Amino acid sequence: VGSVFSWGSLSREGTARHDELRGEFVSGLAVADGKALVVKDARGVEWLTHEPPEAAAVNEAAVDVDAQQVSFGDKHSLMLTRDGSVFSWGDNSQGQLGTCGIQPEEEPALVEALQAVVVTHISAGSEHSAAVTDSGAVYAWGRGSEGQLGTTPASAAGRGKCSNISATLVPRYIVALESVPISKLACGSRFTIAVSRAGGVWAWGEGTL
């Protein structure tokens, strides 16, 4: 069992060890904008922050669904459970929650469009989100006007109720990576970077041309 340390605004006097987590097996960490979250192996999460964050509802929800990974965007959050399901909550103005709408969610909501696959990794960007499955496939959704979704914007005729000219409101498979199994990825503000199982690095979105 290791230790958890923090520095910066979470530990105002240099580096601090969080003894409240002593004896816990920590399987993941997530940080964003002055708040940090620890994913514990014993079915639960714990916030490391001086003030309760807007997404504090994840505490009770994560105990019930057994969180494996959490990722924070600017105003939305994603949670991956150990059975491969994805939950999202927060701002949804660009469809970044993947729920086929733009209504915000105050508590974690299941991303139903990913229920047919087993997700192994997630990442939340500024206003977009992405997920990797156990087969190495990549899905992305949310704001895509800068190319950060890795998909071609749908034409007016091809747009359904879950997409518009600048955003995709449900997870969409990235066909361009069909022959490149991905292991992990990271969503930036308006770009996405992925690492393949072979060790290659792929990038798309703003600043990658």
N, C-alpha and C positions, 0 to 999 in steps of 0.2 A: 504494500500500500504506500503510495507516494504522498507528497504534500502539494497544496495549491498555494501559489504566491501571486500577489498583484502589486502593481505600482501605478502611480498617476493619481487620478481623481478618486479612485477607490481606496487608496492607501495614502493619505495625505502626508505621512511622515516617512517617505522612502518606500522600500520594499516591505510588504507585510505578508506573514504567513497566516492563512486562515485556519486556526486551530479548531473552529467549529465544525470543520470537515474531517477532523482526525478520526480514523477508523472507517471512513467511507471509501468505497472504490469509485473513483471518478472516471467516467468513460468518455466525457466530452465537455467542451467549453464553448461558449458563444459570447461575443462582445459587440457592442455598438453604442455610440453616442452616450457615454457615461454610465452604461449599465452592463452588467456581466451576469451570465447564468452558468451554473454548473450542472451538468447532467450526471446523476448518480446511478450506479448500477442497481441499487436497492429500490428500484421503482420510484423515482422521484427526481425533483429538481430543486435547486436552491439559488436564490438571487444573492449576488454580492453587490450591494448598492446602498448608498446612504438614504435614498428616497425610493419608495415603491414605484416601479416603472408602469407605464400605461398598460403594458401587456401582462400585468401580474396575474391575470386569470389562468395563465399556464400552470401555476403551481398545483392547483387542485386537479386540473385536467390531466397533467402529465402523470400523476400518481395512478390514475385509472387506466391510461393507455400505454404505460411503460415506455417512456421516451428514450430514444437512442441518440438523437442529434437534434440540435436547435440552431437555426440561423436567423439573424436579424437583418432586415432591410432598413431603409430610412424610416418608414412608417408602417411596415408590416413584418410579420414573423412567420417562420415555417418550423414545423416539428415533424421529425421522422420517428416512427415507432419501431420496435424490434420485429414486428411482423411485416414491415415494409410498407405501411400506410403513411400517408402524408396529411398533416393538418395545417391550416393557415388561419391567420387572424390579423386584424388591423385595417389600415387603409386599403381601399380596393378601387381607387379612381382610375387605374390603368389595367384593371383585371389581374393584378399581381397575386391575387389569392387563388385564382384558377377555378372559380366557382360559377363561371358562365354568367357573370353579372358585374356590377360595379358598386354594389352595396357593401359597406364595411362590415366586419365581423368583430364583435367585442370579445368573443371567446373562440377557442380553436374549433374550426369547422373542417370536416373531412373533405379532401380533394377527391371527389368521386370519380373523376375522369382517369385517375391513376390506379383505381382498384383492380384493373385487369392485369397489372404488372407488379413486380416486387421491387420497390425502390431501395437502393442501398446508400445513396448519398444525395444531399440537398444543398442548395445555396440560394440566398435571397440577395438581390441587388437593390439598387435605389428604387426602381419601380418595376422590376421584373424578377422572375424566379426560374429556377431550373432544377432538374432532378436526373439522376443516373439510375438505371435499373440493373438487376443482377446479370443481365445479358450484355451490359455495356451500352445500351441504347440511351439516348439523351432526349429529354422533353423540356420545352421552355414555354413560358407564357408571361403575359403582362405587356408592358410597353416595348415596342419593337421598332420604332421609327428610326433608330440609329443602327439597326441591324443586329442588336444584341440577342435576338431570339434565334438567329441562325437559319431563319426561314424566309422565303419570299413572301412579301405582303400579298394577301388575297385580293384578287380583282373585285370590283364592285359586284359582278355577277356571281363570283364564287364565295362571297362573304355570307356566312350564316349568322345566326343570332349571337354566336359566341365569338365574334371577331368584328373589328372595324378597320378603318384605314391605317391606324397607328398602333393598334394593340390586339393581342389575342387573349381572350378571356378564359380559355381552358388550356391545359397542357397540350402542346403540339410536338409531334415527333420530328426530330431534325434528320431529314433524309440524307443530307450531305455527309453525315457521319455514319452512314449505314455500314460501311466496310471498315470502320475504325472503332473497335470497342473501347469505351471510355471507362476509366476507373474513378476519377474524381474531377470536380470542377469548382470554379469560383466565379460568382457574379460580381462585377464591379459596378460603378455608377451607371454606365451606359455601354458596357462591354462584358464579354464572358470569356474565360480562359479554361481550357480543359486539358487533362493529362490522360493520354491513352494507356492501355495496359502494356503496350510495347515501350512506353517511356517517352513518346512524342508529345509535343505541346501544340495545342490548337487554340486559336483566338479569333473572335469575331465581334463586330460592333464598332462603336466610335473609336477612331484612332488606330484601327488595324489595317487600313488600306495603304 
